[in-house]
Structures are given as structure tokens and as C-alpha cells.
Amino acid sequence: MSSYDIERYLNVRSAYGASFGPEGEQLSFLMDTTGTSQVWTLESARAWPEQRTFFEERVTFASWSPERSELIFGMDEGGNERAQLFRLDATTGEITNLTAMPDAKHRWGGWSDDGDRFAFTSNRRDESVFDVYVQGRDETGEDARLVYEGDGWLSLAGWSPDDSRLLVSQAYSNFDQDLYVLDLEADVPDLECVTPHEGDVRYQSANWAPDGEGIYFVTDRGGRGDETEGGARTDADTLYLAYLDLDGGMRSDPEAGGIRTVMDGNGWNVDGIALDDDTGRFVCSRNVEGYTELTVGEFDAGDPTEYETFPEPDLPGGISGGVSFDPDAERFALSTAGDTVNTNVFVVDIETGEAKRWTSAPTAGIPRESFDESELVHVESFDGLEVPGFLSLPDDLEAGNTPVIVDIHGGPESQRRPSFSSVKQYFLDRGYAYFEPNVRGSSGYGAEYAALDDVEKRMDSVADIEACVEWLAAHPAIDPDRIAAKGGSYGGFMVLAALTEYPDLWAAGIDIVGIANFVTFLENTGDWRRELREAEYGSLAEDREFLADISPINTVENIEAPLFVLHGENDPRVPVDEAEQIADRAAEHGVPVRKLIFDDEGHGFSKLENRIEAYSAIADFLDEHV
């Protein structure tokens, strides 16, 4: 029996999303002390923080102005993801709704360097596409200037150093993007593509070079036999850091590519780069089997591909991200976490690498030493593919009698990493083992691995789950008759598919905001998402029959294990009807079913009281059936 109840574990706090103020004397961050993430600030390491926002809804980000004591933050309503942008005056506490168009999504694009304007993309003109807007810091609502009408999924990577241009990304899928430059001073601003290509190529984490004459980004261009100025990259299955000179490069010679390699991932993804555009100092992260490796450096003013490095900071946990430089780029803030380390913000001295913890997100009185580490393992699947995963075992386990939860991530182009999970630690404390696989289709292991589940190969990833369960059943600690499947979003589909394809393996299944029917999901998901999702799953126009064939709703009669379905009424990604139809159809076939719908949540559960209700019910369900 657990030493602490689920409410205590869910009160373990997280501090993240750091941003330095314009004088470097204040640091803002998000923390969920009140039950949802709100904006807090502090002035020194481990000082008493000041809460700045007091909403029932979650705040999704906060960004300080580079020049004034004010910041902009984002917030949606009831999990509907139609985020609005707000300005907080850090001196008076006054909050202004800058966008005030609750039916539209607003995606933050950054402050101008002079702090007078900000940019964003929004689907306020047409729900299915995103346009580019620029707005004065003291303007609101319809005052925003539409500077470019988009025809797809546009997002912004920031202002050029002289504030004359915006760097724009257009996504065609999670593994195919283009970068554009938008000249704001042109009579009629238009996008100029700087990364023309054929096939699927990733261009991500784009940043302006300090002189504004080039851009840095991570890419896998060259992984399919292309030549670049940095040399042939016939093995570039993973992302590497690159530089492109905007005066030449691909615009003048698209076939050559014009891309220069800056940093290779050596078989692993370079996840991204944070760059200070005044000094050229940067922090670059590499994802090695799920763990973060940081490179801190400063680019050479004479050669944008050369750099000196500084000491790597010594951070706990092994997972880090969300870098923010102070105004002089002498320090940077980032959040860090691990299996046994709840998320907190650290500030790192660039030249020495010394890292200090600034925030004090508590563990709700649960001793940190009671948290359990995971072990990285590899399971051989049906075709010889090695599937990585993280296995956590409880203390004082009884050999051969330990129940296990197989927790499958969403995405599918996502990755389970060894970061802190209060839910996982709760179940470990209750005597469950916990297994988190990264089946084929997961990100973090190269483009080829991620494509192994595309469209007609979808069910191969479900077969990976079967292989993982067979491996677990043979583990000396595990009871093969007490294995439960749990997953959210696409992971919810994987749970349902595993229950219908391999019904005899499972003692129970937990589907959280999952896809039960790919046809109705694609018909009813948000207009802005459909094209991106069809690139992964298949299109309604050409693959409808296949999508129906692999939908668990159409083989629900195979389910033997008890099923728990949870969902949010306001979910804009996977509509709540997916939960309703699978729960009703499974019950018709005699499956023991429980259903729990939250009317004030969207794609997941962000409010503490709802999380407590949801995971208390899940714990009771597993205790009854597993």
C-alpha cells in the first residue's frame, strides 16, 4: 500500500518556462502551486517568489519585454487551445487582453528587439489556416495588422536583429517543413522561401544569426543523398545543426543546398539551439537515448560555423530545456528534471558552467529519496527491430508477483524520456512496475525509425507493444497475468488497438483522450490540424477504407479486459465523441467499461481537482482489475 495518496503525489510541483526580465534582475517562470500553471517571478536564487497571475485556467507561456517591465503570456479556456495573448504590467499588476478574440487560436511569435511590437500567427480569418500579424504593445484586438495571409500551418521563429523581417516556418507534417523570410518593410510583404526542397525534410528550431545575414536551424537535409557545402550527408537520418547564408545558399543554388554543417549529432538528434543575437552565445541540446546533452558556446564573428565552447553545466536529472539568456548573455536559465527530480529552474553562469537552482518547487513532503529511477532497456520486436523503453521497478518487489503498467506515449511522433512523473511515482509506491516503450514511429531515433509506422505500417507499432508485453511477461519480477495498458491521445489509440489485436495479454486498459475511429477523428478534429494529421495517418480521400480497418471501434468485440475511458468535453484535437463511441460499443459487447468525462477540460487534464479525480479513479480501477 502506498505511503501517500494520489492527491499528495499530484501536489508535487513543477517550475519551468523561465524568462529573464529586461534588466536581468527578475526571472519569471510558470509554477502549478495553485493547481494550474500561473506566472511567478523572483529576484534571486531560492528567494521568496511572487505570484503574478491568479486564474483558474492554465497559463501556457510567459515572455518578458526586452525593454520594459512587462511581459506577455498566453492562456486558453477550458482546454480549448484557443489561446489569447495578455500583457502583464509587472509594476502595477495590471493585465490587458491583447487579442480578445476567443474563437481564434493565437500562436506567440516573439517581441521585436525594441519592445514596441510583437508578432503572432492566428487562424482568426480562416479557422483552417494561420496568418501572420504584427501588433503594437499597447494595441488590442482588431488593432493587430495582418501582414501576410497564410495557406497552411504557419508559425514564427522570431524577428531579425534590425526588426525589419520575420522568420517564418510552414509545417506540412512533423517531418517536413520550410523556412521563409517575411520582409515587413516591403510594400506588399510576401514570404520568400529559403529552404526549397523535395521530399520530406525537417527544418526546425530556427534562429537569426547575430548579424541578420544568415540563419541557424536543425535539419536532416542530406539524409537522402543530397550534397551540402559541409560535405555529403548520406547518413543524415538524424537532425544536425546547420547554418544558411541568406545572401546565397539555396535561393541561388537549390540543388547544392547551400547549408553548412555546424554541429553533428553523431547518430543522435541535435534537438535545437537557443541563441543570443547580440553576442552569438548559444546553448545547443542533443538527445541521446532520451537524455539531454548540452553544448554551451559562442560563435566566431568571422565564421558563423566556428565556435568556442564553455564548460557543460552540471545539472541534476538528465533532461533539460527551455533556455532564456539574461540581457548580457552572461547567464542563462533553463528547466531540468529527471526520474527522481521534479522540474525546477536553474540559472547557469556561461563562462564557468556553475548552475544554481533558483526555484523551489516542492515535493509535497514526499522524500526525494523515495522516488525510483528507471532503467533503459531494449526489446526485440517481431522483425528484429530494437525497441527502446524505460522500465521502473518498485522497491521491495515480490519476484513473479509484480503488476505492471505499460504506459504508451502519444504523438505518435513523440518520445518518452526519463523525466519526472508524479503519477508514475505514485504507482511505483503502490507496488506496480512501470514500462514506457518508444515503439516504432517515435521521435528521437531518426527519420527512418519515425517513418516505420506511417499509414499502411500503422499496426506494426501495435505489434511492438505485443513484443514488449512478451518481454515483460518473461521478466523475473513481473506477473504475466497482471499487465495493464495505459495511454493518452495517440497512446489511447494504441491501448485500444492492443486490447483488440492482442486481447489475451491484458488485465485492464486505460484510454485517455484516445482515438477510437480514425475516420471520425479526422472528420471532426480541428480544421487547422487535419492536413498535418493526414500526413501521418493517411487521408480520408485516399485511405478511408484502410483507416476504418485499423480503427479499434470496428473490432471492439475482441476486447476481453475491463476498459476505463477518460476524456475532456472541450478537446479540440480528439473530439469527445471518440470516447463516447468506444465506451458505448464496448459495453454493448459485454466489456466492463467505466467512462469519465470532464466538462471543463480539453486534450488532457490540466486542473488539479480533475487530475485528482481522474487518477484516483484510475487507481481504484487498477486495484479492482489488476
C-alpha angles and dihedrals in degrees: 000000000000119000089220133030125244092260090061092050092047088054090065099115134223128209117194144126096076123191128178120228121239094265094041090238097106132049122198123202140162121251132173099217092129094048097269129057113271135172117270132173136200136179104215142010113303091351119150105279125225120225110227105180128043108189131139088223123076122261109224102195142348128205127186121226111250091228112025140049094257138092138198121227136181130229136169130196125251092342093297091134091224090131121196125201121235133187119221118200100215092202101051100020091233114153123205126192101228099185104030095181103119095181093062135070118236120199116197117242103177143259121290111249092252091051093232096110142023133202134217142162122236142174093218092120096046122006093218098056139042125233128196119248134184120199136182115246092245096041124099141198115336091012087086113108117232102221100172135016110220131206100203146005105333126176132171129242096189148278123300114252091259093046092237098112142034126218108226131193125201117197121206092172137338088275100041127060141146131212123222137183117224114201105212093190095058117108088241109019112222135175117256113199112225097177108051111174147148126238124009116328127162120225108177144153092029120189134177116246112242093256093048091234096107144014136232123215142147117254145159094215107143094038091111099051101287119146121230133185087254090061136268113326101191090145097049098123089138133054122274132183113259141178127215124195106220093207091067127351121103096349091066098031112018094171094058091048097219090225120138120204114237103171130004122212092218093227097329133084121271093218099199150304134248112203133188104219094205099055105018091236114146147178117215125188130207123197109220111181088325097313123111122240115187130208115195116193151134125242121236111251090219099046118030092203095055123080144163120231133224128208115293109247118246103235128170125240104026100249119092138162148126100086122198122179123215115239094270095040089235090123138020133202126217139159123248135189144160143179091288098022120081114216118279137159119253128189117215128202103226100212097044101028090227109156124202126188108234104178129060105210101172130224094227091253093301109135111249090221089064092067115101128230124228127230122224109233136172125220124199111231130208094280098040095266114147109232114198122215144159119245121195121188126198124241117261093018120178111233113248093003103078118117116218136207115213103207112195120199126230129234097065083225093056135097136226109228131183096265127137119285119178090195092055092048090050093055092044088054088052091056101263123132115225127214123188113187127194098210123190109296093046119127123237097060102073137281094279093056091046092052095052092093099042117138108307091026093057097112093053087076090054088052087056088061090054089053091049092051092049089051090049092047089057093048111111093230099049131088103219091207093058105060119132130190121220130174145145132224107339084003086060089057089050090053092051093044092049090050092051098040099041105021097160093062099066139078093185143349132217117197114190116188088330135165114252099167120028092198096056091037093057092042093053107031119107113294090235092059104043099086093047092049094047089056087063105033104028131265130281089227097055108016105037095120093049092046089052092048094056096042111111090218088073095053098036091125088074094065113111102164124081111264132213116194121193128179146157119245092220097049107145094184105047106019117228091245087078089067094042095052098046093045093049095044094046091050090051088059093052098259113149100246134183121188128193122181123183114208094201099049137081131191096352134347118288103163116087096224090053093047090051091051093045098048094039087056092046091051091050091047093052093045089054098046106025 
